[in-house]
Amino acid sequence: MAVHRHCINFEGMLEICAEYLAAQLPDIDPSLRWPAATEQRFTALYEAMAGHSGLVALLRGRPWMGPNMTRRFSEPAVKASLAAGLTPRQIMECHLELFMFTVGCALAQTRIHTASGSAAVEALGADDSPVIVAHRRALMEVEHSDHGMFVHGLRTLIASWDPAEGLSGRKRRHGSGRVSLTKERS
């Protein structure tokens, strides 16, 4: 049976594709500590998205909210976050931040090409970009791993939301004293 018979429009077809990918997301061990479980969950989502970045681009960052995504990702993520001590508001802000980071990394990883970047940097003139030109060799020698950069950023974000870190007395970026996202934008 043809896919177009199962959806009423192009957006519906994209949702079917996203649901197919969501069905393949792994179950995360509920006994894991919140940071480890959250890292595994969002890394699996990143890998699915990075492998299908065209679909992610067509979805334009819309959350995946079908039954498979809800059952395999969202519901367990919210349950684990509540158990770890996040409030519902913090969960929404945290998960939105992690989702946006994951989408951005999944899209960017297929677009960063060192060769084209090198050519662009080599073409810069000292009159327009004196600092970059003065340091161009050192800037271009930096090796990167898309997956490694994603994991580093993900761990940093997770640590900033980890309720257990708040108990140790270390300064956290997020928490009860944080201004809500809605207030920050006004």
N, C-alpha and C positions, 0 to 999 in steps of 0.2 A: 504494500500500500504506500502511496506517495506521501511525503511529509506535509505537503501543502494541504492535504485533506484533513490534517489534524490541527490546523491553526487557521485563524481568520485573516491574518495579515503578516507582514514581514516581522514585526515585533514579536508576534506569537511564535514564529519560527525560531527566532533568536532565543526566546525563553525555553523552548524545547531543547535546543542545543545546550544551553546552560544547565538545564536539569539533567541531561545525559552526563555531563561532566561532573555535576554534583553527586550523582549516584556512585561515582567512582572514588569519592573522597574516603579516606580511611576512617575507621572508628578509632578514637583516641581513648587510651586507657583512663578511665575516670579516677583511678587511684593516684595518678601523677599529680605532683604539685602544680599549682596554677601556672607559673611561668613556663614550665616544661610542656604542659598540655597546650597552652596557648601558642607556644612556638611551633609545636608539631602541627597544630591545626592550621595556622596561617601559612606555614611553609608548604603544606600540602595544597592549600588554595593557590599560593603563588605558583607552584609547579604546574598546576592545572591551567592557570591563567596564562603563564608564560608560554606553555605549549600550544595555546590557542589564542594568542594575542589579537588576532584579527576579530574573533568573536568578542573579546573584551572591548576592543575599540568600537565595534558596532553597538555594543550595549551602552556605551558612553558613561561608564561608571555606575550605572543603575545597580542597586543591590540585587543579588540573586535571591529571590524569595519563594521559589517553588517548593513543593512538598519534599523533594529529596534534599535540597539545601537546608530547609528548616529542620528536617529529621536528622541529617548526618552532620550538620555544622552548627547552625544557629541555636537550636534547643540545647545541645550539650555544652556549647560555649557559654550561654547565659547561665545554665545550671552550675557550671564550674566557677564562673565569675561570682555568682551569688555565694556559693560555698566558700570562696576565698575571702569574702568580706567586702566586695564592691557593692555599692548601692545601685539600684536600677538606673539612676541618672548617670553614674560613673560608667556603668556597663555600656550604655548607649554611646556615650562620648568616646570611651576607650575602643569599643568595637568599630565605630565609625572611623576613628583615626587609623586603626590598624588596617581596616578594609581599604581606605583611600591610599595608604602607603603601599599596600599589596598591589592594588590596581596600577598605581603609578610605576612601581618597579617592574611589574609584568609587561607593561607597555614599553617602558624605556629600555629594557634589556635587549629587545630586538632592534633597537634603533641606534645604539651606541656602536659605532664602528671606528676603531682606532685609526685605520688607514685614512678614512675621510676626515677625521678630526685632525690627524697629523698634517695633512695637506692644507687644511684651513689655517692651522696655527703657523705653518711654514710661510703661508702667503701674507701674514700680517706684516704691516709696516711699522717701523719704530716711531713714526710720527703719530699714528693713530693709537697704537697699543704699546707704549714703551715698557711697561712693567712686564707684560706677557712676553714680549720679544726678548727682554733681558734674561728671563728665566725659562725660556721655551724648552731648552734641553731637559732641565730638571722636571718640568711639568709633563713632558711627553714620555719620560722614562717610567712614570708610575704605571705599574701593571694593576689591572683590576679584574675581579671576578664578579660577574653579575650576581650570582648566587651568594657569594661571600659578602658582597655589599648589602644585599637584601637581609641576610641573616644578622649582620652587625646592626643594621638599622632597626630591624624587628626586635632584637634583644634589648636595644636601648629604649625603645618605646615600651616594651613589656615591663622593663625594670621601673620605668617612670610611673607605671600604673599599679605595680605590685603592692597589694595591701600589706603583705608581710614586711616589706621594706619600711613602711611607716612605723611599724612597731620597734624597729631597731634604732629609731631616733635620727636616722639619716634624712637629710632634706630630700623631699620628693617633689617632682614637678606637678603632680596631680593630687587631688584629694579635697578634703572638706574646705580648705581655705582657697581653693582655686576658683577663679571667676568662671562662670559657665560660658559655654561657647556662644549662646544666644546673646549674652551681655557683652562679650568681647566684640561682636560684630556690629553692635549698635552704636 
